[in-house]
Each structure stands twice: as structure tokens, then as C-alpha cells.
Amino acid sequence: MPTVVLLDVSLSMLRRVQTPEDEFVERRHLAMRGLHVFFDYLSSKFKLEFSALLAFSSLWEIVVPFTRDYQALKQGCITVDVYDKTSFDNGFSGVVGHVIEEWGTSVPCQVILVTDGRTGSGQGSLKELLEGKRKENPDQPSPFPIPFPCKIHVVCIATANELGGDLMLFQRLCDSAGPGGSVYVPDMPLSVQSVQNVFTRLAQTHYISYEGTLSCGHLQSKITLSPAPDLTSILETSKKTTGQEKMRRMPNELSICGFLDVADAGSPPHISRHLVIPVPTSSADSKDKEGGKETVRDTDEDGKTPSFCVLLHGSLKVEKMVAIVMLDSDWFGMLHSWADSKKKSNLVLTTFFPGENNISWLGNMQKLGPAAELDSNPYQTSDNDESETTPFPVLPSQRRSYNSQANVVWIKPSGLQSDVQKLLRYAKRLPEKQVQFYKELNRLRRAALCYSYLGLLDVLASMLDKECHKATDEVARQLRHASQSLRSAPSLDLNKPITPAQD
């Protein structure tokens, strides 16, 4: 899951501490050394995860936005300036705004607060933030409760004696976002080594990579999942939806128990999705000692080694099928090929909600079996010999889809901009793209009406009018017809799509 490091850059971070070596080091330098160790750990274990660095005092700033470049994050720790007083209110407001802008409110995140242990005073202090007091700006919404699922961890660059009773305030801060958050305090005496150790302990506790085995019969492959399964969120989600109290853990072995057509599986509701990555064989990473020097074997040999994970991915993609995986006695998931571009696809594990009947159109998952063992083939060819009838009770065209790709998503301004640009591209390629033009036009019109975004219809009509001056007579006629239809009253009816102008 994404990580946000919230670094305190107030004046109190300039306070010096005396190390066991009789050196005087500023607390911000100790925090910087500790963060370097933390980012080194993430770069070696979680290369695919995104992290961001934010700094705060009375104001906040995005030092490094979400990135996978950990060198940029380490450089950001060095170049950040020191400002005035501490305001936890503004700091967490910056975190909430940046996360929502980048990921929305559904993606779980980890927030790591690095501070010197001072809770602040007056407006913006930690105590007033937890109590929900906003005297100066009552109209500005409070960042708490945080609107997205997250864990808050606090690393105090101070000893337990210096914190005193403030330690309970930081623990309340962690608990306010839900279970899983912790407060970390370096061991005495305060030094570079003790601060680095506390960041290492944080990383090893909350950033655990998953390594398991994917098996189907006698075929096996060592794999890792990215992002690593968050057992706490899976457990809490299961409790909220089903009321089950049973502890859920991702097994070390993912066993494939059957296969289904993609059309039969559809896009079922799920808890999480994980990229399945094959782990290189140990022989490719082994080292030989020759002449007193260590020589690493050519890693290109790993690409020539047969891999069941690669075989399964290619087979599912070609045959247009998914593999059903048993995670527990009553917990299932599916492996399928997912394309993030036209030329690249990945093997993805989708975990369903715990239970045997959570996918209504498939029925009880425990009662699914091989079609070959039945007396007659349940997949009967239709009369036109173009498609097969499904044996499941709910037809694919009648069940509800949770696939967001078929809908309009305008969480970010770039999403709306790309949709409008797509419509204009079709407009410039009329009349050969007439079908696609009106399909995209009705899709945008319907979304604008659902969101009560009526101003978008006028803007689209004006943009189509401008395109008329550059088009031929026939194309200009279609564009004028589309713009007039967007402005007319019948266009506000969802059930009446805009059709091409007839001769």
C-alpha cells in the first residue's frame, strides 16, 4: 500500500542531543539518517510501492510526491528547510489532500509521522486536533476522522523520559485511524544507531513481504504478491460485511482448484487485488567463489528456466479463462490476466469476500466441479453456432458488473480532460468514426446528467461548434446536430440518446 512520510520541520527539530561519542547532533539530522535506512529497506523489499514525503510546521508542503524513486525521497530529506511552530492540524490536512488527489478514498495507506515528541500548543496542537477544536477556521473541515483507510505510525526522535505523558497523546493519534498503528521511541541513549534501529523495527514490523507457492497438481512456482496482503484490513473488511469473527490469513500455498471462463467469472466483488510475481530460482542468485572473488552467475539464465507461473499466465490469457484459488476452507480467489496496456499484461490475484455464496451467479463455491464428470456437457452450443450457453443460473448479460472500466470516472481533472479529448478526436475523424463519436457523446452526456454537471453539456456544444469551421459540409452538419441536441431540452432525458442526423 502507498506510504506517506510526514516530517516535522519545526524549530524544535533543531534542538541538539549529545550522543555517547560526545558529539552534538540535531534531531532533524537523526530523523534524516533514520529515514535513509527506512527508504533503503523499502527499495530492497517493496520496489513497486509508492511513497511520498511531506513536511509541515505551521504550513505544509509536498517535498516529494508519490514516487518509486527512493533516491529522490532520500534527497528530499536533505534539502527540506526548517520553519516555525508545529501544527499537526495543517500537517494531516496536507496528507489527506495529497492522498485523496492521487488515490481517492478507497486505497489503504500508511502514514508515518516523524517528530521530536513535542505536541505543540494552542491552535493546531495535537491535543486540540484529537479533540476536534478549530477556533480560528471553523469553516475549514478537520482532517479527522481521516476519510480513507490508513494506519498511523509515530516515530519520536526523543527518549521515553522526554516524552512523559505526551506518549499517550501520540498513541491516541494512532488509534484514531483504526487498529494497527504504533508509537516508536528509540532506546536510550539517543544516537544515530538507536534512531536507525527504531526505523528498522518499524519497517520489519509493518512492511512484511509475502512469499509463497502457487500450485496446481504437481506443478509449482515460488511467487510473491505486490502489494503484500494486509491481513488487518482483510479481517476488518470481512467483519463489516459478513459479521464473521474468524481470523483470516493468506496461506503460504495458493492451490488452484479449478478453472472458469472469463464470461462466467465476470467482475465479482472483491477485497483486494495483488500482482503475482514469480520469484527467481535460488540457482540464479547463487554465488561461486573463483580465485578469492565472488562472481554472480548470469541472471539471464533465469529467463530461460521454465516457470509454471509464466505458463499459467499465458494459458489463461490465450484461453480466456480464470483459475479459482482456495485460500481457506470457505475463502476463495481467482487468478486472471489483466492488461495495463495494449502490449503488456500481468497475472493478478483477486481475493473474494470470505464465504461460500458471495458470488451470486456462481452459487456455492464448494459445490463447483469439473464439467467432464457430468452426464451431459453443460456448455451447449446455441442454434447459430456462435456462442455457448452457460450452465450457471444467471446469464452474463443479466448480472451486475463491478468493472469500473465500463463507467465514467472523473475523480481527477485529467479523467474528464481525457474523455473530452477522446470525443474531439472522433469528431475530427468524421464520418468514418461516426458510430464511435455518437457512442462517446452519449456516454459523456449520460455521465454529466447523472452528476448534475449540466454546464459540461454547454461546453461540449461550444467545442463542437468551433470544430464546424474546419470541417466539410457533411461533417459540419453532424457536428451542428450534436451541439443543438446537447442544448435542447430532450437531451436532459437519460432514456433518449442522441442519434446521427438523417439525410
C-alpha positions as CSV (number, residue, x, y, z in Angstrom):
1,M,0.0,0.0,0.0
2,P,1.2,3.6,-0.5
3,T,3.2,5.3,2.2
4,V,3.2,8.9,3.3
5,V,6.1,10.2,5.5
6,L,5.1,13.3,7.4
7,L,8.2,15.0,8.6
8,D,8.2,17.7,11.3
9,V,10.4,20.6,10.3
10,S,9.5,23.0,13.1
11,L,12.2,24.9,15.0
12,S,12.2,22.3,17.8
13,M,13.7,19.8,15.4
14,L,16.9,21.9,15.6
15,R,17.5,21.0,19.2
16,R,20.7,19.2,19.8
17,V,21.3,16.0,21.6
18,Q,24.6,14.6,23.0
19,T,25.5,11.2,21.6
20,P,27.5,8.6,23.5
21,E,30.5,9.7,21.4
22,D,30.2,13.2,23.0
23,E,29.0,14.6,19.7
24,F,26.1,17.1,19.4
25,V,23.7,16.2,16.6
26,E,20.4,18.0,15.7
27,R,17.3,15.9,15.9
28,R,16.4,16.6,12.3
29,H,19.7,15.0,11.3
30,L,18.9,12.0,13.4
31,A,15.5,11.8,11.6
32,M,17.2,12.1,8.2
33,R,19.6,9.2,9.0
34,G,16.7,7.1,10.2
35,L,14.6,7.8,7.1
36,H,17.5,6.9,4.8
37,V,17.6,3.4,6.4
38,F,13.8,3.2,6.1
39,F,13.8,4.1,2.4
40,D,16.7,1.7,1.8
41,Y,14.6,-1.1,3.3
42,L,11.6,-0.2,1.1
43,S,13.7,0.0,-2.1
44,S,15.0,-3.6,-1.5
45,K,11.7,-5.2,-0.4
46,F,8.9,-3.1,-1.9
47,K,10.2,-1.7,-5.2
48,L,6.7,-1.5,-6.7
49,E,5.2,0.5,-3.8
50,F,4.7,4.3,-4.0
51,S,5.9,6.6,-1.2
52,A,5.6,10.4,-0.7
53,L,7.4,12.9,1.6
54,L,5.6,15.8,3.2
55,A,7.0,18.4,5.5
56,F,5.0,20.5,8.0
57,S,5.3,23.2,10.6
58,S,2.7,26.0,10.7
59,L,2.2,25.2,7.0
60,W,2.8,22.1,4.9
61,E,4.5,21.3,1.6
62,I,4.8,18.3,-0.7
63,V,8.6,17.7,-0.8
64,V,8.4,14.6,-3.0
65,P,5.1,13.5,-4.4
66,F,4.2,9.8,-4.7
67,T,7.0,8.0,-6.5
68,R,9.0,4.8,-6.7
69,D,12.3,6.7,-6.8
70,Y,13.7,6.3,-3.3
71,Q,16.8,8.3,-4.2
72,A,14.6,11.3,-4.7
73,L,13.0,10.7,-1.3
74,K,16.3,10.5,0.4
75,Q,17.4,13.7,-1.3
76,G,14.2,15.4,-0.2
77,C,15.1,14.7,3.4
78,I,18.3,16.5,2.9
79,T,17.0,19.6,1.0
80,V,13.9,20.3,3.1
81,D,14.1,23.6,5.1
82,V,13.2,24.2,8.7
83,Y,10.3,26.6,9.5
84,D,8.5,27.8,12.6
85,K,6.0,26.2,15.1
86,T,4.4,22.8,14.9
87,S,0.8,22.5,13.6
88,F,-0.4,18.9,13.4
89,D,-3.7,20.1,12.1
90,N,-2.1,21.5,8.9
91,G,0.2,18.6,8.6
92,F,-2.5,16.0,8.4
93,S,-4.7,18.3,6.2
94,G,-1.8,18.1,3.7
95,V,-1.7,14.3,4.0
96,V,-5.4,13.9,3.4
97,G,-5.4,16.3,0.4
98,H,-2.5,14.7,-1.3
99,V,-3.7,11.1,-0.8
100,I,-7.2,11.9,-2.0
101,E,-5.9,13.7,-5.0
102,E,-3.7,10.8,-6.0
103,W,-5.6,7.7,-4.8
104,G,-9.1,8.7,-3.8
105,T,-10.7,7.5,-0.6
106,S,-10.7,3.7,-1.1
107,V,-7.0,2.8,-1.3
108,P,-5.4,2.0,2.1
109,C,-2.3,4.0,3.0
110,Q,0.3,4.0,5.8
111,V,1.1,7.4,7.3
112,I,4.4,7.7,9.2
113,L,4.7,10.8,11.4
114,V,8.3,11.7,12.3
115,T,8.5,14.3,15.0
116,D,10.6,15.3,18.0
117,G,7.9,14.5,20.5
118,R,6.6,18.0,21.1
119,T,2.8,18.1,20.9
120,G,2.6,21.8,20.2
121,S,0.5,24.5,21.9
122,G,-2.7,26.3,21.1
123,Q,-4.3,26.1,17.7
124,G,-3.0,23.2,15.7
125,S,-1.6,21.3,18.7
126,L,-2.0,17.6,18.9
127,K,-4.4,17.8,21.8
128,E,-6.8,20.2,20.1
129,L,-6.6,18.1,16.9
130,L,-7.7,15.0,18.7
131,E,-10.5,16.9,20.5
132,G,-11.7,18.4,17.2
133,K,-11.3,22.1,18.2
134,R,-10.9,24.6,15.3
135,K,-11.3,28.0,16.7
136,E,-9.6,30.1,14.1
137,N,-11.0,28.4,11.0
138,P,-14.3,26.8,11.9
139,D,-15.3,26.6,8.2
140,Q,-12.3,24.6,7.3
141,P,-13.0,20.9,7.6
142,S,-10.9,18.9,10.1
143,P,-8.7,16.2,8.7
144,F,-10.0,13.8,11.4
145,P,-11.6,11.3,11.0
146,I,-9.3,10.5,8.1
147,P,-11.6,9.8,5.1
148,F,-9.6,6.8,3.7
149,P,-8.4,3.6,5.4
150,C,-5.0,4.0,6.9
151,K,-2.6,3.2,9.7
152,I,-0.8,5.9,11.5
153,H,2.7,5.2,12.9
154,V,4.6,7.8,15.0
155,V,8.4,7.8,15.3
156,C,9.5,10.2,18.1
157,I,13.1,11.4,17.9
158,A,13.2,11.6,21.7
159,T,13.6,9.3,24.7
160,A,10.7,7.9,26.8
161,N,11.8,10.2,29.7
162,E,11.5,13.3,27.4
163,L,8.1,12.3,26.2
164,G,6.5,11.6,29.6
165,G,2.7,11.9,29.4
166,D,2.7,13.0,25.8
167,L,3.3,9.4,24.8
168,M,-0.4,8.7,25.4
169,L,-1.4,11.5,23.1
170,F,0.6,10.0,20.2
171,Q,-0.9,6.6,20.9
172,R,-4.4,8.2,20.8
173,L,-3.4,9.6,17.4
174,C,-2.5,6.2,16.1
175,D,-5.7,4.6,17.5
176,S,-7.9,7.4,15.9
177,A,-7.3,5.9,12.5
178,G,-8.1,2.3,13.5
179,P,-6.1,-0.7,14.7
180,G,-2.5,-1.4,13.6
181,G,-0.8,1.9,14.3
182,S,2.0,2.1,16.8
183,V,4.3,4.7,18.5
184,Y,8.1,4.0,18.2
185,V,10.6,5.5,20.6
186,P,14.4,5.0,20.3
187,D,16.3,3.2,23.1
188,M,18.4,5.3,25.4
189,P,20.8,6.9,24.9
190,L,19.6,8.8,21.9
191,S,22.1,8.3,19.0
192,V,22.3,7.7,15.3
193,Q,22.3,3.9,15.8
194,S,19.3,3.9,18.1
195,V,17.2,6.0,15.7
196,Q,18.2,3.8,12.8
197,N,17.2,0.7,14.8
198,V,13.8,2.1,15.6
199,F,13.1,2.8,11.9
200,T,14.3,-0.7,11.0
201,R,12.0,-2.1,13.7
202,L,9.1,-0.2,12.1
203,A,9.9,-1.4,8.7
204,Q,10.3,-5.1,9.7
205,T,7.0,-5.0,11.7
206,H,4.7,-3.3,9.2
207,Y,6.3,-3.9,5.9
208,I,6.4,-7.7,5.5
209,S,6.7,-9.1,2.0
210,Y,4.7,-12.2,1.1
211,E,6.5,-15.2,-0.4
212,G,4.5,-18.4,-1.1
213,T,3.9,-21.1,-3.6
214,L,1.5,-21.3,-6.4
215,S,0.5,-24.9,-7.1
216,C,-1.8,-26.8,-9.4
217,G,-1.4,-30.6,-9.1
218,H,2.3,-31.4,-9.4
219,L,3.2,-28.0,-10.9
220,Q,4.6,-25.4,-8.5
221,S,6.1,-22.0,-8.7
222,K,7.6,-19.7,-6.0
223,I,5.8,-16.3,-6.1
224,T,5.5,-13.0,-4.2
225,L,2.5,-10.7,-4.1
226,S,2.5,-7.0,-4.6
227,P,1.2,-5.2,-2.7
228,A,1.7,-7.6,0.2
229,P,-1.6,-8.8,1.7
230,D,-2.8,-6.5,4.5
231,L,-4.2,-9.0,7.0
232,T,-5.7,-6.3,9.3
233,S,-7.7,-4.7,6.5
234,I,-8.9,-8.1,5.2
235,L,-10.1,-9.0,8.7
236,E,-11.8,-5.7,9.3
237,T,-13.5,-5.7,5.9
238,S,-14.7,-9.2,6.5
239,K,-16.2,-8.3,9.9
240,K,-18.0,-5.2,8.5
241,T,-19.6,-7.1,5.5
242,T,-20.3,-10.5,6.9
243,G,-20.0,-10.1,10.7
244,Q,-17.5,-13.0,10.8
245,E,-15.0,-13.1,13.6
246,K,-12.8,-15.8,12.2
247,M,-9.1,-14.8,11.7
248,R,-8.1,-14.8,8.1
249,R,-4.5,-15.3,7.0
250,M,-3.1,-15.6,3.4
251,P,-1.9,-19.1,3.2
252,N,1.7,-20.0,2.2
253,E,0.4,-22.1,-0.6
254,L,-2.1,-20.9,-3.2
255,S,-3.8,-24.0,-4.5
256,I,-5.7,-23.9,-7.8
257,C,-8.8,-26.0,-7.6
258,G,-10.5,-25.3,-10.9
259,F,-10.9,-23.1,-14.0
260,L,-13.8,-21.0,-15.3
261,D,-14.5,-19.0,-18.5
262,V,-13.9,-15.2,-18.1
263,A,-17.5,-14.6,-19.1
264,D,-18.7,-16.9,-16.3
265,A,-16.5,-15.3,-13.7
266,G,-17.2,-11.7,-14.7
267,S,-16.1,-8.9,-12.3
268,P,-17.2,-10.1,-8.8
269,P,-16.9,-8.0,-5.7
270,H,-13.5,-8.4,-4.0
271,I,-11.4,-7.4,-1.0
272,S,-8.1,-6.8,-2.7
273,R,-6.0,-7.4,-5.8
274,H,-2.4,-8.4,-5.9
275,L,0.2,-8.6,-8.7
276,V,1.6,-12.2,-8.8
277,I,5.4,-12.1,-9.5
278,P,7.4,-15.3,-9.9
279,V,10.5,-15.5,-7.6
280,P,13.8,-16.2,-9.4
281,T,15.2,-19.6,-8.6
282,S,17.9,-19.9,-6.0
283,S,20.4,-21.1,-8.6
284,A,20.2,-17.9,-10.4
285,D,21.2,-16.0,-7.3
286,S,23.9,-18.3,-6.1
287,K,27.4,-17.2,-6.0
288,D,30.6,-19.0,-7.0
289,K,33.9,-18.2,-5.5
290,E,36.7,-18.2,-8.0
291,G,40.3,-17.0,-7.2
292,G,39.2,-15.5,-4.0
293,K,36.5,-13.4,-5.7
294,E,32.7,-13.8,-5.7
295,T,31.2,-14.0,-9.2
296,V,27.5,-13.9,-9.7
297,R,26.0,-16.2,-12.3
298,D,24.4,-14.7,-15.3
299,T,20.9,-13.7,-14.3
300,D,19.8,-14.1,-18.0
301,E,19.7,-17.8,-17.3
302,D,16.6,-17.2,-15.1
303,G,14.6,-16.1,-18.2
304,K,15.4,-19.5,-19.8
305,T,14.2,-21.5,-16.8
306,P,10.7,-23.0,-17.2
307,S,8.2,-21.3,-14.9
308,F,4.8,-22.6,-14.0
309,C,3.7,-19.0,-13.2
310,V,4.6,-17.8,-16.7
311,L,2.9,-20.9,-18.3
312,L,-0.3,-20.3,-16.3
313,H,-0.4,-16.6,-17.2
314,G,-0.1,-17.3,-20.9
315,S,-2.6,-20.1,-20.9
316,L,-5.3,-18.0,-19.1
317,K,-4.7,-15.2,-21.5
318,V,-5.0,-17.3,-24.6
319,E,-7.9,-19.5,-23.5
320,K,-9.8,-16.5,-21.9
321,M,-10.2,-18.3,-18.6
322,V,-9.6,-17.7,-14.9
323,A,-8.2,-20.0,-12.2
324,I,-10.1,-20.4,-9.0
325,V,-7.8,-20.5,-5.9
326,M,-8.7,-21.8,-2.5
327,L,-7.4,-19.6,0.3
328,D,-9.2,-21.2,3.2
329,S,-11.9,-23.8,3.7
330,D,-14.6,-21.1,2.9
331,W,-12.4,-18.4,1.3
332,F,-11.6,-18.2,-2.5
333,G,-10.0,-16.0,-5.0
334,M,-9.2,-16.1,-8.7
335,L,-6.1,-15.7,-10.9
336,H,-6.6,-13.9,-14.2
337,S,-4.7,-12.0,-16.8
338,W,-5.0,-8.2,-16.5
339,A,-3.7,-5.8,-19.2
340,D,-2.4,-2.4,-18.1
341,S,-1.7,-1.5,-21.7
342,K,-2.2,-2.9,-25.2
343,K,1.2,-4.7,-25.2
344,K,1.7,-5.7,-21.5
345,S,-0.4,-7.9,-19.3
346,N,0.1,-9.3,-15.7
347,L,-1.1,-12.2,-13.7
348,V,-3.3,-10.8,-10.9
349,L,-4.8,-12.5,-7.8
350,T,-8.2,-11.2,-6.8
351,T,-9.4,-12.2,-3.3
352,F,-13.2,-12.6,-2.8
353,F,-15.0,-11.9,0.4
354,P,-14.8,-14.9,2.8
355,G,-17.8,-17.2,2.4
356,E,-19.1,-19.8,0.1
357,N,-22.0,-17.9,-1.5
358,N,-20.6,-14.4,-2.0
359,I,-20.8,-14.6,-5.9
360,S,-24.5,-15.0,-6.5
361,W,-24.3,-16.1,-10.2
362,L,-21.9,-18.9,-9.3
363,G,-23.7,-20.3,-6.3
364,N,-21.9,-22.3,-3.6
365,M,-18.2,-22.4,-4.5
366,Q,-17.8,-25.7,-2.6
367,K,-20.2,-27.4,-5.0
368,L,-18.5,-26.5,-8.2
369,G,-16.9,-29.4,-10.0
370,P,-15.4,-30.5,-13.4
371,A,-17.9,-30.3,-16.3
372,A,-16.4,-33.6,-17.7
373,E,-17.8,-35.6,-14.7
374,L,-21.4,-34.7,-15.5
375,D,-23.6,-37.0,-17.6
376,S,-24.1,-34.3,-20.3
377,N,-22.0,-31.3,-21.3
378,P,-23.5,-28.2,-19.5
379,Y,-21.9,-25.9,-22.1
380,Q,-24.4,-26.4,-25.0
381,T,-23.8,-24.6,-28.3
382,S,-26.5,-22.2,-29.3
383,D,-28.5,-22.6,-32.6
384,N,-26.4,-20.1,-34.5
385,D,-23.2,-21.9,-33.5
386,E,-21.6,-18.6,-32.5
387,S,-21.8,-18.9,-28.7
388,E,-22.3,-21.4,-25.9
389,T,-25.0,-21.3,-23.2
390,T,-23.7,-21.1,-19.7
391,P,-24.7,-23.7,-17.0
392,F,-24.9,-21.0,-14.3
393,P,-28.3,-19.7,-13.2
394,V,-27.6,-16.0,-14.0
395,L,-26.8,-15.1,-17.6
396,P,-23.7,-12.8,-18.1
397,S,-25.9,-10.1,-19.7
398,Q,-28.3,-10.0,-16.7
399,R,-25.9,-9.9,-13.8
400,R,-24.5,-6.7,-12.3
401,S,-20.9,-5.8,-13.1
402,Y,-18.4,-4.2,-10.7
403,N,-16.0,-3.4,-13.5
404,S,-15.2,0.3,-13.4
405,Q,-13.7,0.4,-16.9
406,A,-17.2,0.5,-18.4
407,N,-18.1,3.6,-16.4
408,V,-17.0,7.2,-16.4
409,V,-14.6,8.0,-13.6
410,W,-13.9,11.7,-13.0
411,I,-12.0,11.6,-9.7
412,K,-9.2,13.7,-11.2
413,P,-9.4,16.6,-13.6
414,S,-7.3,14.5,-16.0
415,G,-10.0,11.9,-16.3
416,L,-12.6,14.4,-17.6
417,Q,-10.0,16.0,-19.9
418,S,-9.1,12.7,-21.5
419,D,-12.7,11.9,-22.1
420,V,-13.3,15.3,-23.8
421,Q,-10.2,14.9,-25.9
422,K,-11.3,11.5,-27.0
423,L,-14.7,12.9,-28.2
424,L,-12.9,15.6,-30.1
425,R,-10.6,13.1,-31.8
426,Y,-13.6,11.2,-33.0
427,A,-15.2,14.5,-34.2
428,K,-12.1,15.3,-36.3
429,R,-12.3,11.8,-38.0
430,L,-15.9,12.0,-39.1
431,P,-17.7,10.5,-41.0
432,E,-15.7,7.2,-40.7
433,K,-15.8,7.4,-36.9
434,Q,-19.5,8.4,-36.7
435,V,-20.6,5.4,-34.7
436,Q,-17.8,5.8,-32.1
437,F,-18.4,9.6,-32.0
438,Y,-22.1,9.3,-31.0
439,K,-21.4,6.4,-28.6
440,E,-18.8,8.6,-26.8
441,L,-21.1,11.6,-26.9
442,N,-23.9,9.8,-25.3
443,R,-21.6,8.3,-22.7
444,L,-20.4,11.8,-21.6
445,R,-23.9,13.2,-21.8
446,R,-25.3,10.5,-19.5
447,A,-22.5,10.9,-17.0
448,A,-22.9,14.7,-16.9
449,L,-26.7,14.2,-16.3
450,C,-26.0,11.7,-13.5
451,Y,-23.6,14.0,-11.8
452,S,-25.9,17.1,-12.4
453,Y,-23.0,18.5,-14.4
454,L,-25.2,20.4,-16.8
455,G,-22.5,23.0,-17.5
456,L,-20.5,20.4,-19.3
457,L,-23.2,20.0,-21.9
458,D,-22.9,23.7,-22.9
459,V,-19.1,23.5,-23.0
460,L,-19.2,20.4,-25.2
461,A,-21.7,22.1,-27.6
462,S,-19.5,25.1,-27.9
463,M,-16.4,23.0,-28.6
464,L,-18.3,21.1,-31.4
465,D,-19.4,24.5,-32.9
466,K,-15.8,25.5,-33.2
467,E,-15.0,22.3,-35.0
468,C,-17.6,23.1,-37.6
469,H,-15.5,25.8,-39.2
470,K,-12.7,23.4,-40.0
471,A,-14.9,20.5,-41.3
472,T,-16.6,19.7,-44.6
473,D,-20.3,20.4,-45.1
474,E,-21.4,16.8,-44.2
475,V,-19.3,16.7,-41.1
476,A,-20.3,20.2,-40.1
477,R,-23.9,19.1,-40.4
478,Q,-23.4,16.2,-38.0
479,L,-21.5,18.4,-35.5
480,R,-24.2,21.2,-35.5
481,H,-26.8,18.5,-35.0
482,A,-24.9,17.1,-32.0
483,S,-24.4,20.6,-30.5
484,Q,-28.0,21.5,-30.9
485,S,-29.1,18.2,-29.3
486,L,-26.9,18.9,-26.3
487,R,-28.6,22.3,-25.8
488,S,-32.1,21.1,-26.4
489,A,-34.5,20.0,-23.6
490,P,-34.9,16.4,-24.8
491,S,-31.1,15.9,-24.2
492,L,-31.8,16.0,-20.5
493,D,-33.7,12.7,-20.7
494,L,-31.4,9.8,-19.8
495,N,-33.6,7.4,-21.8
496,K,-33.3,9.3,-25.1
497,P,-29.8,9.1,-26.6
498,I,-28.6,11.4,-29.3
499,T,-28.7,9.8,-32.8
500,P,-27.0,10.8,-36.0
501,A,-28.6,13.4,-38.3
502,Q,-30.6,11.7,-41.1
503,D,-30.4,12.8,-44.7
